[in-house]
Amino acid sequence: MPSKLVQVNTTTITSNVSSVTLDGIDTGDVYVLVASGLTITVDTAYLHFRVTKDVGGTTTSQTATNYAWANKVITPYTTFGSFRYNTGRSCMYFSNSPLGASAGESHNIYYELHNFNSASEDSYVIVSENVFNSTASNSYGSQGGLKYMVAEAHNGITITGDACQLSGGTLTLYRQVS
């Protein structure tokens, strides 16, 4: 039976913000995070991703060094990028590459979030990203995954700028149902 996506939470960035949190994960289903047109305020800066959990009724980003990730950067305009990985990180950087801030440069993601509502399994994410840099003339992608290496329930994600702010884009969290 084909599955469908049911919207859980969405936000559109219309002014500069330091971070965006999308929560609402409360079932054992696979969730999907889709972001389009993400832009930042500083050229060649990074965005990063963290899981969140409910701490006393407050959604809280997890900043401990429990993130492990691996990805392959795919650059069709030149040679393929190298395979990259890291463990013991306090976050996962988007596409493991800086983003641009010029007109036409943006970032798009499709993340599948697994085991997020499970207190007995590690949460993991299948990562698919696309970046338009150099005024949209250079498009490249990143494929891979990340794991938060603590068996605890998570209720969402936070996207944060590293030495920059988010200046635009739409982020939507969906629940995948049969």
C-alpha positions in Angstrom: 0.0 0.0 0.0 1.4 3.4 -0.9 2.2 5.8 1.8 1.3 9.5 2.0 2.7 12.4 3.9 0.6 14.3 6.5 1.9 17.7 7.5 2.8 18.0 11.1 4.5 21.4 11.3 5.7 24.1 8.9 7.4 27.5 9.0 8.4 30.1 6.4 11.4 32.3 7.2 10.6 35.9 6.2 13.2 37.7 8.3 16.6 36.8 9.8 16.5 34.2 12.5 19.3 32.4 14.3 17.4 29.0 14.3 14.2 27.2 13.4 12.7 24.3 15.4 10.1 22.0 14.0 8.7 19.6 16.6 5.5 17.4 16.8 7.0 14.0 16.4 4.9 11.8 18.6 4.4 8.4 16.9 6.7 5.6 15.8 6.2 6.5 12.1 8.9 7.7 9.8 8.9 11.5 9.5 10.1 13.6 6.6 11.6 17.0 6.8 11.5 19.0 3.5 13.1 22.4 3.2 13.3 24.5 0.1 15.0 27.8 -0.7 17.0 28.1 2.5 19.2 31.1 2.4 21.7 32.6 4.9 23.0 36.0 5.8 26.8 35.4 5.5 28.6 34.1 2.4 30.4 30.7 2.9 28.9 29.9 6.3 27.3 26.7 7.5 23.9 25.5 8.6 23.6 22.6 11.0 21.0 20.1 12.2 20.3 18.9 15.8 17.6 16.6 17.2 15.3 17.9 19.9 13.6 16.3 22.8 11.0 17.3 25.4 12.7 18.4 28.6 10.1 19.3 31.2 7.6 20.5 28.6 10.1 22.5 26.6 11.5 21.4 23.2 15.3 21.4 23.7 18.1 21.0 21.1 20.5 18.2 21.9 24.1 19.7 21.8 26.1 16.8 23.3 28.8 15.2 21.2 26.6 12.2 20.2 26.2 12.8 16.5 27.9 10.6 13.9 27.4 11.1 10.1 28.8 10.1 6.7 28.0 11.6 3.3 29.2 11.7 -0.3 29.2 15.1 -2.0 28.1 14.8 -5.7 29.4 17.7 -7.9 28.3 17.3 -11.5 30.2 20.4 -12.6 33.6 19.0 -11.6 35.0 15.7 -10.1 32.9 14.0 -7.4 33.7 15.1 -3.9 35.2 12.9 -1.4 33.4 10.6 1.1 33.2 12.4 4.4 32.4 11.2 7.9 32.7 12.2 11.5 31.7 11.0 14.9 31.5 12.6 18.3 30.1 15.8 16.9 27.7 18.3 18.6 25.7 18.7 15.4 25.6 17.7 11.7 26.6 20.3 9.1 24.4 20.6 6.0 26.1 19.1 3.0 29.4 19.3 4.9 30.1 22.4 2.8 29.6 26.1 3.2 26.6 27.8 1.6 26.6 31.0 -0.4 24.6 34.2 0.4 24.5 35.7 -3.1 21.3 36.1 -5.1 20.2 32.8 -6.5 22.1 30.7 -4.0 20.0 28.4 -1.8 19.8 25.0 0.0 17.2 22.3 -0.3 16.8 19.2 1.8 14.8 16.0 2.1 15.5 14.1 5.3 13.8 10.9 6.4 13.7 10.8 10.2 13.7 7.2 11.7 13.2 6.0 15.3 12.6 9.5 16.6 9.8 8.6 19.0 11.6 5.5 20.3 13.2 5.6 23.8 14.9 2.3 23.1 16.6 3.0 19.8 19.0 5.6 18.4 17.4 8.2 16.1 18.8 8.3 12.6 18.3 10.4 9.4 18.7 9.5 5.8 20.1 12.7 4.2 19.5 14.1 0.7 20.5 17.6 0.0 21.0 20.0 -2.9 22.9 23.3 -2.9 22.9 26.0 -5.5 26.1 28.1 -5.2 27.8 30.7 -7.3 24.6 32.5 -8.2 22.8 29.2 -9.0 25.3 28.1 -11.7 26.9 25.4 -9.6 24.5 22.8 -8.2 25.7 19.9 -6.1 24.2 17.4 -3.8 25.0 15.4 -0.7 23.8 11.9 0.1 24.3 10.1 3.4 23.1 9.7 6.9 23.4 10.7 10.5 22.8 9.0 13.8 22.2 10.5 17.2 23.9 7.8 19.3 21.6 7.9 22.4 18.6 5.7 22.8 16.0 8.3 23.7 12.8 9.7 22.2 13.1 12.9 20.1 10.3 15.2 19.2 11.8 17.2 16.3 14.8 19.0 14.8 16.5 22.4 15.0 18.3 24.1 12.1 20.8 26.7 13.2 23.2 29.0 11.4 26.8 28.7 12.4 28.2 32.2 12.5 25.2 33.3 10.3 21.4 33.6 10.4 18.8 32.0 8.2 17.2 34.6 6.0 14.7 32.7 3.9 13.1 29.4 3.0 10.3 27.1 3.9 10.7 24.0 6.2 7.9 21.4 6.6 7.8 18.4 8.8 5.6 15.5 7.6 4.6 12.1 9.1 4.6 9.3 6.6 1.5 7.1 6.9 0.1 4.1 5.1 
